[in-house]
Amino acid sequence: MRLAVGMGLFRGAGTLLSIFPRSLAAAASARSQALVYERHGEPVQVLQLKDLERAELGHSGVHVKMLAAPINPADINMIQGTYAILSDLPAVGGNEGVGQVVEVGSHVTSMKPGDWVIPADAGLGTWRTSAVFSEETLVKVPRDIPLLSAATLSVNPCTAYRMLTDFETLAPGDSIIQNAANSGVGQAVIQIAAALGLKTINVIRDRPNLQEVVDRLKSLGADHVITEEMLRKPGMKDLFKKVPKPRLALNCVGGKSTTEMLRHIQHKGTMVTYGGMAKQPVTVPVSAFIFKDVKLCGFWMTQWKKEQTQNKDRFTGMILTLCNLIHKGQLTAPACTEVPLKDYRIALEASMKPFISTKQILIM
Ligand SMILES: NC(=O)c1ccc[n+]([C@@H]2O[C@H](COP(=O)([O-])OP(=O)(O)OC[C@H]3O[C@@H](n4cnc5c(N)ncnc54)[C@H](OP(=O)(O)O)[C@@H]3O)[C@@H](O)[C@H]2O)c1
């Protein structure tokens, strides 16, 4: 079955561009392949690789050839129908990625053919070979950064950067603690924190190849890498002889991991919850509130972006700051496995396995 990408027929581009009469020249190349879901469910069951007709360019459209797009936990949750925002169905999967501009409409001013672009917001539907998006749904990035860095830039490094800068005023030498430190966000936290002169205490789950993961995180700049079990042991006292107690804790997990992490936070420190990988609630001992006066808050990048609609420069400014770190070699893409789009099932299955420790990237 072929779906048309156009007004009222298809959603997932965040952009519904009306279909204009197509020229014969355009018709020859006006096709794209996309991973489409028509109902919510397990991704391997509901996603299908389909042949789509691309919308016409119009005046404000940007024809983008997608180059690479990661599979993130939020993409999976959106397809399962359990995420806080859901696309109208049928939809194209994927919220992040990088593409190259092929052609722009006559009213488009901020990008030109050859530029690299990333999504400005969630819901773009990036798991496809090409599409016509509207200009305001895209942000230009420098073309001289590595492809995998560009493909994974708009969600996790931005989340890491905001959490490190918006909740506590931290100075070089201060420390932070985080769980799921080997996640995409965690790897960005380690690198951005190191660039800011902050010490990181990184908690991961025990696994057969523990030393390999520890070595990798240390090579990114992690100061201390410990397992969930070590976090509960009295030996933590020794660690805090070398590094100050953290003012900021970043929680991606929930459940016991969070409660244990909270025990080590400084008086009046802050814990920011941004993920719930263990699918368990955050349990906080009353003593943490009474005797430590800790602050617990949450962060959601999608909401942050929504709040910047009047101030888009803030988002583009952050992207440039992160690209600057990439240029300086201080921020690299997470460990990645590149998978051709046609093998998407393999990538989806791998992305949902525990201890996989690499981000699956669909190569278009
Ligand atoms: N709030 C926001 O704005 C925002 C932005 C970006 C991401 N996120 C969220 O952050 C989380 C991480 O995203 P990501 O793209 O960085 O993920 P990722 O690279 O796919 O990594 C997933 C991480 O979760 C860990 N994990 C999986 N199941 C777990 C469990 N049951 N208990 C403890 N740890 C578990 C994995 O550890 P193992 O190696 O031990 O399996 C790994 O460290 C997701 O929940 C995502 O939705 C939130």
The ligand as a MOL file (V3000), in Angstrom:
LIG
                    3D

  0  0  0     0  0            999 V3000
M  V30 BEGIN CTAB
M  V30 COUNTS 48 52 0 0 0
M  V30 BEGIN ATOM
M  V30 1 N 13.1000 14.2340 29.6330 0
M  V30 2 C 13.7000 14.4580 28.4730 0
M  V30 3 O 13.6390 15.5430 27.9030 0
M  V30 4 C 14.4970 13.3540 27.8740 0
M  V30 5 C 15.3650 13.6070 26.8080 0
M  V30 6 C 16.1260 12.5470 26.3100 0
M  V30 7 C 15.9760 11.2790 26.8440 0
M  V30 8 N 15.0900 11.0920 27.8470 0 CHG=1
M  V30 9 C 14.8900 9.7900 28.4640 0
M  V30 10 O 16.1280 9.3900 28.9810 0
M  V30 11 C 16.1920 7.9870 28.9720 0
M  V30 12 C 17.4800 7.5820 28.2820 0
M  V30 13 O 17.4170 7.9430 26.9210 0
M  V30 14 P 18.6390 7.6300 25.9630 0
M  V30 15 O 18.2960 7.9580 24.5750 0
M  V30 16 O 19.8410 8.2230 26.5580 0 CHG=-1
M  V30 17 O 18.6600 6.0390 26.1500 0
M  V30 18 P 19.6300 4.9130 25.6260 0
M  V30 19 O 20.8710 5.4920 25.0550 0
M  V30 20 O 18.8180 3.9710 24.8200 0
M  V30 21 O 20.0370 4.1850 26.9880 0
M  V30 22 C 19.0890 3.5570 27.7850 0
M  V30 23 C 19.6560 3.4960 29.1930 0
M  V30 24 O 18.6710 3.0250 30.0940 0
M  V30 25 C 19.2510 2.0040 30.9010 0
M  V30 26 N 18.2060 1.0730 31.3060 0
M  V30 27 C 17.3650 0.3980 30.5130 0
M  V30 28 N 16.5140 -0.3330 31.2450 0
M  V30 29 C 16.8510 -0.1020 32.5590 0
M  V30 30 C 16.3550 -0.5840 33.7960 0
M  V30 31 N 15.3210 -1.4240 33.8500 0
M  V30 32 N 16.9420 -0.1340 34.9140 0
M  V30 33 C 17.9700 0.7220 34.8790 0
M  V30 34 N 18.4920 1.2090 33.7240 0
M  V30 35 C 17.9340 0.7960 32.5820 0
M  V30 36 C 20.2960 1.3660 30.0080 0
M  V30 37 O 21.2250 0.7290 30.8190 0
M  V30 38 P 21.7870 -0.7550 30.5250 0
M  V30 39 O 22.9630 -0.5570 29.6160 0
M  V30 40 O 22.1460 -1.2060 31.8710 0
M  V30 41 O 20.6940 -1.5490 29.8830 0
M  V30 42 C 20.8710 2.6160 29.3340 0
M  V30 43 O 21.7920 3.2390 30.1900 0
M  V30 44 C 14.9240 7.4930 28.3100 0
M  V30 45 O 13.9830 7.2110 29.3050 0
M  V30 46 C 14.4960 8.6920 27.5010 0
M  V30 47 O 13.1180 8.6930 27.2300 0
M  V30 48 C 14.3690 12.0920 28.3740 0
M  V30 END ATOM
M  V30 BEGIN BOND
M  V30 1 1 1 2
M  V30 2 2 2 3
M  V30 3 1 2 4
M  V30 4 1 4 5
M  V30 5 2 4 48
M  V30 6 2 5 6
M  V30 7 1 6 7
M  V30 8 2 7 8
M  V30 9 1 8 9
M  V30 10 1 8 48
M  V30 11 1 9 10
M  V30 12 1 9 46
M  V30 13 1 10 11
M  V30 14 1 11 12
M  V30 15 1 11 44
M  V30 16 1 12 13
M  V30 17 1 13 14
M  V30 18 2 14 15
M  V30 19 1 14 16
M  V30 20 1 14 17
M  V30 21 1 17 18
M  V30 22 2 18 19
M  V30 23 1 18 20
M  V30 24 1 18 21
M  V30 25 1 21 22
M  V30 26 1 22 23
M  V30 27 1 23 24
M  V30 28 1 23 42
M  V30 29 1 24 25
M  V30 30 1 25 26
M  V30 31 1 25 36
M  V30 32 1 26 27
M  V30 33 1 26 35
M  V30 34 2 27 28
M  V30 35 1 28 29
M  V30 36 1 29 30
M  V30 37 2 29 35
M  V30 38 1 30 31
M  V30 39 2 30 32
M  V30 40 1 32 33
M  V30 41 2 33 34
M  V30 42 1 34 35
M  V30 43 1 36 37
M  V30 44 1 36 42
M  V30 45 1 37 38
M  V30 46 2 38 39
M  V30 47 1 38 40
M  V30 48 1 38 41
M  V30 49 1 42 43
M  V30 50 1 44 45
M  V30 51 1 44 46
M  V30 52 1 46 47
M  V30 END BOND
M  V30 END CTAB
M  END
